[in-house]
């Protein structure tokens, strides 16, 4: 839905997990890391420094 725009970490927490989850949790980083590993070296999910994550390609 973001069409190449960065999705902030907090928005991912609110959208994909329970709203009571601590936004400082490492859950998003862990899930993104596993997804990147499964997708391979294509760099499909790129961290966007200070903004969140961006879906590339």
N, CA, C and O atoms as a Tripos MOL2 file, in Angstrom:
@<TRIPOS>MOLECULE
protein
  228   227    57     0     0
PROTEIN
NO_CHARGES

@<TRIPOS>ATOM
      1 N           0.8060   -1.2010    0.0000 N.3       1 UNK1
      2 CA          0.0000    0.0000    0.0000 C.3       1 UNK1
      3 C           0.8460    1.2610    0.0000 C.2       1 UNK1
      4 O           0.3930    2.3110   -0.4570 O.2       1 UNK1
      5 N           2.0710    1.1730    0.5070 N.am      2 UNK2
      6 CA          2.9110    2.3660    0.6130 C.3       2 UNK2
      7 C           3.5300    2.7510   -0.7260 C.2       2 UNK2
      8 O           4.0640    3.8520   -0.8620 O.2       2 UNK2
      9 N           3.4680    1.8650   -1.7130 N.am      3 UNK3
     10 CA          3.9610    2.1320   -3.0740 C.3       3 UNK3
     11 C           5.3810    2.6980   -3.0900 C.2       3 UNK3
     12 O           5.6370    3.7370   -3.6990 O.2       3 UNK3
     13 N           6.2970    2.0070   -2.4170 N.am      4 UNK4
     14 CA          7.6970    2.4140   -2.4350 C.3       4 UNK4
     15 C           8.1060    3.4130   -1.3640 C.2       4 UNK4
     16 O           9.2930    3.6870   -1.1890 O.2       4 UNK4
     17 N           7.1330    3.9570   -0.6510 N.am      5 UNK5
     18 CA          7.4560    4.8990    0.4240 C.3       5 UNK5
     19 C           7.8620    4.1120    1.6740 C.2       5 UNK5
     20 O           7.4600    2.9630    1.8530 O.2       5 UNK5
     21 N           8.6510    4.7360    2.5200 N.am      6 UNK6
     22 CA          9.0690    4.0970    3.7640 C.3       6 UNK6
     23 C           7.8710    3.9650    4.6970 C.2       6 UNK6
     24 O           7.0490    4.8740    4.8100 O.2       6 UNK6
     25 N           7.7900    2.8170    5.3600 N.am      7 UNK7
     26 CA          6.7400    2.5900    6.3580 C.3       7 UNK7
     27 C           7.4130    2.6590    7.7240 C.2       7 UNK7
     28 O           8.3070    1.8610    8.0090 O.2       7 UNK7
     29 N           7.0040    3.5910    8.5650 N.am      8 UNK8
     30 CA          7.6270    3.7500    9.8780 C.3       8 UNK8
     31 C           7.4490    2.5240   10.7660 C.2       8 UNK8
     32 O           6.4450    1.8160   10.6870 O.2       8 UNK8
     33 N           8.4320    2.2960   11.6000 N.am      9 UNK9
     34 CA          8.4300    1.1830   12.5380 C.3       9 UNK9
     35 C           7.1500    1.1810   13.3730 C.2       9 UNK9
     36 O           6.5130    0.1380   13.5160 O.2       9 UNK9
     37 N           6.7680    2.3220   13.9210 N.am     10 UNK10
     38 CA          5.5660    2.4190   14.7550 C.3      10 UNK10
     39 C           4.2980    2.0420   14.0110 C.2      10 UNK10
     40 O           3.3960    1.4340   14.5880 O.2      10 UNK10
     41 N           4.2210    2.3960   12.7460 N.am     11 UNK11
     42 CA          3.0350    2.0420   11.9530 C.3      11 UNK11
     43 C           2.9610    0.5330   11.7450 C.2      11 UNK11
     44 O           1.8760   -0.0460   11.7920 O.2      11 UNK11
     45 N           4.1100   -0.1070   11.5140 N.am     12 UNK12
     46 CA          4.1240   -1.5640   11.3780 C.3      12 UNK12
     47 C           3.6520   -2.2310   12.6580 C.2      12 UNK12
     48 O           2.8880   -3.1950   12.6120 O.2      12 UNK12
     49 N           4.1020   -1.7260   13.8020 N.am     13 UNK13
     50 CA          3.6830   -2.2920   15.0870 C.3      13 UNK13
     51 C           2.1750   -2.1490   15.2560 C.2      13 UNK13
     52 O           1.4980   -3.1080   15.6280 O.2      13 UNK13
     53 N           1.6450   -0.9540   14.9840 N.am     14 UNK14
     54 CA          0.1990   -0.7230   15.1580 C.3      14 UNK14
     55 C          -0.6360   -1.5400   14.1780 C.2      14 UNK14
     56 O          -1.7200   -2.0040   14.5310 O.2      14 UNK14
     57 N          -0.1500   -1.7230   12.9590 N.am     15 UNK15
     58 CA         -0.9180   -2.3990   11.9220 C.3      15 UNK15
     59 C          -0.8440   -3.9200   12.0150 C.2      15 UNK15
     60 O          -1.8430   -4.6070   11.8060 O.2      15 UNK15
     61 N           0.3300   -4.4400   12.3260 N.am     16 UNK16
     62 CA          0.5330   -5.8850   12.2470 C.3      16 UNK16
     63 C           0.4770   -6.6070   13.5830 C.2      16 UNK16
     64 O           0.2960   -7.8240   13.6180 O.2      16 UNK16
     65 N           0.6260   -5.8830   14.6750 N.am     17 UNK17
     66 CA          0.6150   -6.4990   15.9980 C.3      17 UNK17
     67 C          -0.4310   -5.8330   16.8560 C.2      17 UNK17
     68 O          -1.0570   -4.8500   16.4580 O.2      17 UNK17
     69 N          -0.6070   -6.3770   18.0270 N.am     18 UNK18
     70 CA         -1.5370   -5.8360   19.0010 C.3      18 UNK18
     71 C          -1.1560   -4.3940   19.3460 C.2      18 UNK18
     72 O           0.0270   -4.0850   19.4890 O.2      18 UNK18
     73 N          -2.1320   -3.5280   19.4790 N.am     19 UNK19
     74 CA         -1.8640   -2.1200   19.7780 C.3      19 UNK19
     75 C          -1.2290   -1.9200   21.1410 C.2      19 UNK19
     76 O          -0.7360   -0.8340   21.4430 O.2      19 UNK19
     77 N          -1.2360   -2.9550   21.9650 N.am     20 UNK20
     78 CA         -0.6420   -2.8690   23.2980 C.3      20 UNK20
     79 C           0.8300   -3.2850   23.3120 C.2      20 UNK20
     80 O           1.4840   -3.2160   24.3530 O.2      20 UNK20
     81 N           1.3510   -3.7140   22.1650 N.am     21 UNK21
     82 CA          2.7540   -4.0950   22.0740 C.3      21 UNK21
     83 C           3.6330   -2.8570   22.2350 C.2      21 UNK21
     84 O           3.3450   -1.8090   21.6570 O.2      21 UNK21
     85 N           4.6750   -2.9750   22.9970 N.am     22 UNK22
     86 CA          5.6110   -1.8660   23.2100 C.3      22 UNK22
     87 C           6.2490   -1.4930   21.8710 C.2      22 UNK22
     88 O           6.8740   -2.3510   21.2480 O.2      22 UNK22
     89 N           6.1170   -0.2480   21.4050 N.am     23 UNK23
     90 CA          6.6580    0.1450   20.1020 C.3      23 UNK23
     91 C           8.1810    0.0750   20.0390 C.2      23 UNK23
     92 O           8.7540    0.1170   18.9500 O.2      23 UNK23
     93 N           8.8410   -0.0320   21.1830 N.am     24 UNK24
     94 CA         10.2960   -0.1260   21.1880 C.3      24 UNK24
     95 C          10.7770   -1.5600   21.0820 C.2      24 UNK24
     96 O          11.9780   -1.8230   21.1240 O.2      24 UNK24
     97 N           9.8420   -2.4850   20.9460 N.am     25 UNK25
     98 CA         10.1940   -3.8990   20.8820 C.3      25 UNK25
     99 C          11.0350   -4.2050   19.6440 C.2      25 UNK25
    100 O          10.9990   -3.4650   18.6610 O.2      25 UNK25
    101 N          11.7740   -5.2750   19.7000 N.am     26 UNK26
    102 CA         12.5940   -5.7100   18.5680 C.3      26 UNK26
    103 C          11.8490   -6.6480   17.6410 C.2      26 UNK26
    104 O          12.4510   -7.2260   16.7360 O.2      26 UNK26
    105 N          10.5310   -6.8150   17.8500 N.am     27 UNK27
    106 CA          9.7550   -7.7530   17.0420 C.3      27 UNK27
    107 C           9.7950   -7.4120   15.5550 C.2      27 UNK27
    108 O           9.9490   -8.3050   14.7230 O.2      27 UNK27
    109 N           9.6610   -6.1490   15.2150 N.am     28 UNK28
    110 CA          9.6640   -5.7580   13.8020 C.3      28 UNK28
    111 C          11.0220   -6.0640   13.1830 C.2      28 UNK28
    112 O          11.0920   -6.6410   12.0980 O.2      28 UNK28
    113 N          12.0940   -5.6850   13.8590 N.am     29 UNK29
    114 CA         13.4380   -5.9620   13.3350 C.3      29 UNK29
    115 C          13.6610   -7.4510   13.1370 C.2      29 UNK29
    116 O          14.2390   -7.8660   12.1330 O.2      29 UNK29
    117 N          13.2040   -8.2600   14.0900 N.am     30 UNK30
    118 CA         13.3820   -9.7080   13.9960 C.3      30 UNK30
    119 C          12.6130  -10.2840   12.8060 C.2      30 UNK30
    120 O          13.1540  -11.0970   12.0550 O.2      30 UNK30
    121 N          11.3690   -9.8720   12.6310 N.am     31 UNK31
    122 CA         10.5540  -10.3840   11.5240 C.3      31 UNK31
    123 C          11.1280   -9.9310   10.1810 C.2      31 UNK31
    124 O          11.2140  -10.7250    9.2440 O.2      31 UNK31
    125 N          11.5190   -8.6660   10.0840 N.am     32 UNK32
    126 CA         12.1060   -8.1580    8.8330 C.3      32 UNK32
    127 C          13.3980   -8.9040    8.5220 C.2      32 UNK32
    128 O          13.6590   -9.2380    7.3660 O.2      32 UNK32
    129 N          14.2000   -9.1630    9.5370 N.am     33 UNK33
    130 CA         15.4390   -9.9030    9.3440 C.3      33 UNK33
    131 C          15.1690  -11.2990    8.7960 C.2      33 UNK33
    132 O          15.8460  -11.7460    7.8700 O.2      33 UNK33
    133 N          14.1820  -11.9890    9.3640 N.am     34 UNK34
    134 CA         13.8340  -13.3330    8.8690 C.3      34 UNK34
    135 C          13.2950  -13.2700    7.4480 C.2      34 UNK34
    136 O          13.6320  -14.1210    6.6240 O.2      34 UNK34
    137 N          12.4640  -12.2760    7.1450 N.am     35 UNK35
    138 CA         11.9340  -12.1340    5.7840 C.3      35 UNK35
    139 C          13.0530  -11.8740    4.7770 C.2      35 UNK35
    140 O          13.0680  -12.4600    3.6950 O.2      35 UNK35
    141 N          13.9850  -10.9970    5.1350 N.am     36 UNK36
    142 CA         15.1050  -10.6880    4.2410 C.3      36 UNK36
    143 C          15.9460  -11.9290    3.9820 C.2      36 UNK36
    144 O          16.3870  -12.1640    2.8570 O.2      36 UNK36
    145 N          16.1700  -12.7240    5.0290 N.am     37 UNK37
    146 CA         16.9560  -13.9510    4.8880 C.3      37 UNK37
    147 C          16.2360  -14.9330    3.9590 C.2      37 UNK37
    148 O          16.8800  -15.5740    3.1290 O.2      37 UNK37
    149 N          14.9250  -15.0590    4.0840 N.am     38 UNK38
    150 CA         14.1530  -15.9700    3.2430 C.3      38 UNK38
    151 C          14.0830  -15.4890    1.7930 C.2      38 UNK38
    152 O          14.0650  -16.3010    0.8680 O.2      38 UNK38
    153 N          14.0430  -14.1720    1.5960 N.am     39 UNK39
    154 CA         13.9580  -13.6160    0.2450 C.3      39 UNK39
    155 C          15.3000  -13.6310   -0.4750 C.2      39 UNK39
    156 O          15.3470  -13.4830   -1.6960 O.2      39 UNK39
    157 N          16.3850  -13.8070    0.2600 N.am     40 UNK40
    158 CA         17.7090  -13.8660   -0.3520 C.3      40 UNK40
    159 C          18.3630  -12.5050   -0.4180 C.2      40 UNK40
    160 O          17.9530  -11.5640    0.2600 O.2      40 UNK40
    161 N          19.3880  -12.4180   -1.2480 N.am     41 UNK41
    162 CA         20.2200  -11.2190   -1.3360 C.3      41 UNK41
    163 C          19.6430  -10.1350   -2.2420 C.2      41 UNK41
    164 O          20.3380   -9.1680   -2.5540 O.2      41 UNK41
    165 N          18.4100  -10.2720   -2.6640 N.am     42 UNK42
    166 CA         17.8180   -9.3080   -3.5750 C.3      42 UNK42
    167 C          17.5970   -7.9360   -2.9720 C.2      42 UNK42
    168 O          17.3470   -6.9740   -3.6990 O.2      42 UNK42
    169 N          17.6860   -7.8300   -1.6550 N.am     43 UNK43
    170 CA         17.4920   -6.5430   -1.0050 C.3      43 UNK43
    171 C          16.0810   -6.0170   -1.1580 C.2      43 UNK43
    172 O          15.8750   -4.8100   -1.2870 O.2      43 UNK43
    173 N          15.1050   -6.9190   -1.1460 N.am     44 UNK44
    174 CA         13.7210   -6.5390   -1.3850 C.3      44 UNK44
    175 C          13.1590   -5.6440   -0.2910 C.2      44 UNK44
    176 O          12.3660   -4.7470   -0.5780 O.2      44 UNK44
    177 N          13.5520   -5.8700    0.9540 N.am     45 UNK45
    178 CA         13.1170   -5.0220    2.0610 C.3      45 UNK45
    179 C          14.3380   -4.2510    2.5380 C.2      45 UNK45
    180 O          15.2910   -4.8340    3.0550 O.2      45 UNK45
    181 N          14.3010   -2.9580    2.3640 N.am     46 UNK46
    182 CA         15.4560   -2.1250    2.7020 C.3      46 UNK46
    183 C          15.1470   -1.2530    3.9140 C.2      46 UNK46
    184 O          14.0890   -0.6280    3.9820 O.2      46 UNK46
    185 N          16.0720   -1.2130    4.8670 N.am     47 UNK47
    186 CA         15.8730   -0.2800    5.9740 C.3      47 UNK47
    187 C          16.0320    1.1430    5.4650 C.2      47 UNK47
    188 O          16.9470    1.4310    4.6930 O.2      47 UNK47
    189 N          15.1690    2.0130    5.8810 N.am     48 UNK48
    190 CA         15.2560    3.4100    5.4840 C.3      48 UNK48
    191 C          15.6130    4.1940    6.7460 C.2      48 UNK48
    192 O          14.7460    4.4900    7.5680 O.2      48 UNK48
    193 N          16.8700    4.5210    6.8900 N.am     49 UNK49
    194 CA         17.4040    5.0910    8.1170 C.3      49 UNK49
    195 C          16.5270    6.2140    8.6560 C.2      49 UNK49
    196 O          16.2920    7.2240    7.9920 O.2      49 UNK49
    197 N          16.0500    6.0050    9.8860 N.am     50 UNK50
    198 CA         15.2460    7.0080   10.5460 C.3      50 UNK50
    199 C          13.7770    7.0150   10.1460 C.2      50 UNK50
    200 O          12.9590    7.6550   10.8060 O.2      50 UNK50
    201 N          13.4330    6.3010    9.0610 N.am     51 UNK51
    202 CA         12.0520    6.3210    8.5850 C.3      51 UNK51
    203 C          11.3170    4.9990    8.7410 C.2      51 UNK51
    204 O          10.0900    4.9870    8.8440 O.2      51 UNK51
    205 N          12.0340    3.8960    8.7600 N.am     52 UNK52
    206 CA         11.3830    2.5920    8.8690 C.3      52 UNK52
    207 C          11.9310    1.6450    7.8280 C.2      52 UNK52
    208 O          13.1440    1.4790    7.7040 O.2      52 UNK52
    209 N          11.0310    1.0190    7.0740 N.am     53 UNK53
    210 CA         11.4160    0.0490    6.0520 C.3      53 UNK53
    211 C          10.7330    0.3870    4.7400 C.2      53 UNK53
    212 O           9.6350    0.9430    4.7120 O.2      53 UNK53
    213 N          11.4100    0.0360    3.6520 N.am     54 UNK54
    214 CA         10.8980    0.3290    2.3240 C.3      54 UNK54
    215 C          10.9310   -0.9640    1.5180 C.2      54 UNK54
    216 O          11.9370   -1.6720    1.5410 O.2      54 UNK54
    217 N           9.8560   -1.2850    0.8080 N.am     55 UNK55
    218 CA          9.7990   -2.4360   -0.0700 C.3      55 UNK55
    219 C          10.3460   -2.0210   -1.4330 C.2      55 UNK55
    220 O           9.8020   -1.1290   -2.0850 O.2      55 UNK55
    221 N          11.4070   -2.6640   -1.8480 N.am     56 UNK56
    222 CA         12.0660   -2.3120   -3.1140 C.3      56 UNK56
    223 C          11.7580   -3.3690   -4.1740 C.2      56 UNK56
    224 O          11.6540   -4.5580   -3.8720 O.2      56 UNK56
    225 N          11.6180   -2.9260   -5.3880 N.am     57 UNK57
    226 CA         11.4560   -3.8440   -6.5130 C.3      57 UNK57
    227 C          10.1290   -4.3250   -6.7010 C.2      57 UNK57
    228 O           9.8790   -5.1050   -7.6200 O.2      57 UNK57
@<TRIPOS>BOND
     1     1     2 1
     2     2     3 1
     3     3     4 2
     4     3     5 am
     5     5     6 1
     6     6     7 1
     7     7     8 2
     8     7     9 am
     9     9    10 1
    10    10    11 1
    11    11    12 2
    12    11    13 am
    13    13    14 1
    14    14    15 1
    15    15    16 2
    16    15    17 am
    17    17    18 1
    18    18    19 1
    19    19    20 2
    20    19    21 am
    21    21    22 1
    22    22    23 1
    23    23    24 2
    24    23    25 am
    25    25    26 1
    26    26    27 1
    27    27    28 2
    28    27    29 am
    29    29    30 1
    30    30    31 1
    31    31    32 2
    32    31    33 am
    33    33    34 1
    34    34    35 1
    35    35    36 2
    36    35    37 am
    37    37    38 1
    38    38    39 1
    39    39    40 2
    40    39    41 am
    41    41    42 1
    42    42    43 1
    43    43    44 2
    44    43    45 am
    45    45    46 1
    46    46    47 1
    47    47    48 2
    48    47    49 am
    49    49    50 1
    50    50    51 1
    51    51    52 2
    52    51    53 am
    53    53    54 1
    54    54    55 1
    55    55    56 2
    56    55    57 am
    57    57    58 1
    58    58    59 1
    59    59    60 2
    60    59    61 am
    61    61    62 1
    62    62    63 1
    63    63    64 2
    64    63    65 am
    65    65    66 1
    66    66    67 1
    67    67    68 2
    68    67    69 am
    69    69    70 1
    70    70    71 1
    71    71    72 2
    72    71    73 am
    73    73    74 1
    74    74    75 1
    75    75    76 2
    76    75    77 am
    77    77    78 1
    78    78    79 1
    79    79    80 2
    80    79    81 am
    81    81    82 1
    82    82    83 1
    83    83    84 2
    84    83    85 am
    85    85    86 1
    86    86    87 1
    87    87    88 2
    88    87    89 am
    89    89    90 1
    90    90    91 1
    91    91    92 2
    92    91    93 am
    93    93    94 1
    94    94    95 1
    95    95    96 2
    96    95    97 am
    97    97    98 1
    98    98    99 1
    99    99   100 2
   100    99   101 am
   101   101   102 1
   102   102   103 1
   103   103   104 2
   104   103   105 am
   105   105   106 1
   106   106   107 1
   107   107   108 2
   108   107   109 am
   109   109   110 1
   110   110   111 1
   111   111   112 2
   112   111   113 am
   113   113   114 1
   114   114   115 1
   115   115   116 2
   116   115   117 am
   117   117   118 1
   118   118   119 1
   119   119   120 2
   120   119   121 am
   121   121   122 1
   122   122   123 1
   123   123   124 2
   124   123   125 am
   125   125   126 1
   126   126   127 1
   127   127   128 2
   128   127   129 am
   129   129   130 1
   130   130   131 1
   131   131   132 2
   132   131   133 am
   133   133   134 1
   134   134   135 1
   135   135   136 2
   136   135   137 am
   137   137   138 1
   138   138   139 1
   139   139   140 2
   140   139   141 am
   141   141   142 1
   142   142   143 1
   143   143   144 2
   144   143   145 am
   145   145   146 1
   146   146   147 1
   147   147   148 2
   148   147   149 am
   149   149   150 1
   150   150   151 1
   151   151   152 2
   152   151   153 am
   153   153   154 1
   154   154   155 1
   155   155   156 2
   156   155   157 am
   157   157   158 1
   158   158   159 1
   159   159   160 2
   160   159   161 am
   161   161   162 1
   162   162   163 1
   163   163   164 2
   164   163   165 am
   165   165   166 1
   166   166   167 1
   167   167   168 2
   168   167   169 am
   169   169   170 1
   170   170   171 1
   171   171   172 2
   172   171   173 am
   173   173   174 1
   174   174   175 1
   175   175   176 2
   176   175   177 am
   177   177   178 1
   178   178   179 1
   179   179   180 2
   180   179   181 am
   181   181   182 1
   182   182   183 1
   183   183   184 2
   184   183   185 am
   185   185   186 1
   186   186   187 1
   187   187   188 2
   188   187   189 am
   189   189   190 1
   190   190   191 1
   191   191   192 2
   192   191   193 am
   193   193   194 1
   194   194   195 1
   195   195   196 2
   196   195   197 am
   197   197   198 1
   198   198   199 1
   199   199   200 2
   200   199   201 am
   201   201   202 1
   202   202   203 1
   203   203   204 2
   204   203   205 am
   205   205   206 1
   206   206   207 1
   207   207   208 2
   208   207   209 am
   209   209   210 1
   210   210   211 1
   211   211   212 2
   212   211   213 am
   213   213   214 1
   214   214   215 1
   215   215   216 2
   216   215   217 am
   217   217   218 1
   218   218   219 1
   219   219   220 2
   220   219   221 am
   221   221   222 1
   222   222   223 1
   223   223   224 2
   224   223   225 am
   225   225   226 1
   226   226   227 1
   227   227   228 2
@<TRIPOS>SUBSTRUCTURE
     1 UNK1         2 RESIDUE 1 A UNK
     2 UNK2         6 RESIDUE 1 A UNK
     3 UNK3        10 RESIDUE 1 A UNK
     4 UNK4        14 RESIDUE 1 A UNK
     5 UNK5        18 RESIDUE 1 A UNK
     6 UNK6        22 RESIDUE 1 A UNK
     7 UNK7        26 RESIDUE 1 A UNK
     8 UNK8        30 RESIDUE 1 A UNK
     9 UNK9        34 RESIDUE 1 A UNK
    10 UNK10       38 RESIDUE 1 A UNK
    11 UNK11       42 RESIDUE 1 A UNK
    12 UNK12       46 RESIDUE 1 A UNK
    13 UNK13       50 RESIDUE 1 A UNK
    14 UNK14       54 RESIDUE 1 A UNK
    15 UNK15       58 RESIDUE 1 A UNK
    16 UNK16       62 RESIDUE 1 A UNK
    17 UNK17       66 RESIDUE 1 A UNK
    18 UNK18       70 RESIDUE 1 A UNK
    19 UNK19       74 RESIDUE 1 A UNK
    20 UNK20       78 RESIDUE 1 A UNK
    21 UNK21       82 RESIDUE 1 A UNK
    22 UNK22       86 RESIDUE 1 A UNK
    23 UNK23       90 RESIDUE 1 A UNK
    24 UNK24       94 RESIDUE 1 A UNK
    25 UNK25       98 RESIDUE 1 A UNK
    26 UNK26      102 RESIDUE 1 A UNK
    27 UNK27      106 RESIDUE 1 A UNK
    28 UNK28      110 RESIDUE 1 A UNK
    29 UNK29      114 RESIDUE 1 A UNK
    30 UNK30      118 RESIDUE 1 A UNK
    31 UNK31      122 RESIDUE 1 A UNK
    32 UNK32      126 RESIDUE 1 A UNK
    33 UNK33      130 RESIDUE 1 A UNK
    34 UNK34      134 RESIDUE 1 A UNK
    35 UNK35      138 RESIDUE 1 A UNK
    36 UNK36      142 RESIDUE 1 A UNK
    37 UNK37      146 RESIDUE 1 A UNK
    38 UNK38      150 RESIDUE 1 A UNK
    39 UNK39      154 RESIDUE 1 A UNK
    40 UNK40      158 RESIDUE 1 A UNK
    41 UNK41      162 RESIDUE 1 A UNK
    42 UNK42      166 RESIDUE 1 A UNK
    43 UNK43      170 RESIDUE 1 A UNK
    44 UNK44      174 RESIDUE 1 A UNK
    45 UNK45      178 RESIDUE 1 A UNK
    46 UNK46      182 RESIDUE 1 A UNK
    47 UNK47      186 RESIDUE 1 A UNK
    48 UNK48      190 RESIDUE 1 A UNK
    49 UNK49      194 RESIDUE 1 A UNK
    50 UNK50      198 RESIDUE 1 A UNK
    51 UNK51      202 RESIDUE 1 A UNK
    52 UNK52      206 RESIDUE 1 A UNK
    53 UNK53      210 RESIDUE 1 A UNK
    54 UNK54      214 RESIDUE 1 A UNK
    55 UNK55      218 RESIDUE 1 A UNK
    56 UNK56      222 RESIDUE 1 A UNK
    57 UNK57      226 RESIDUE 1 A UNK
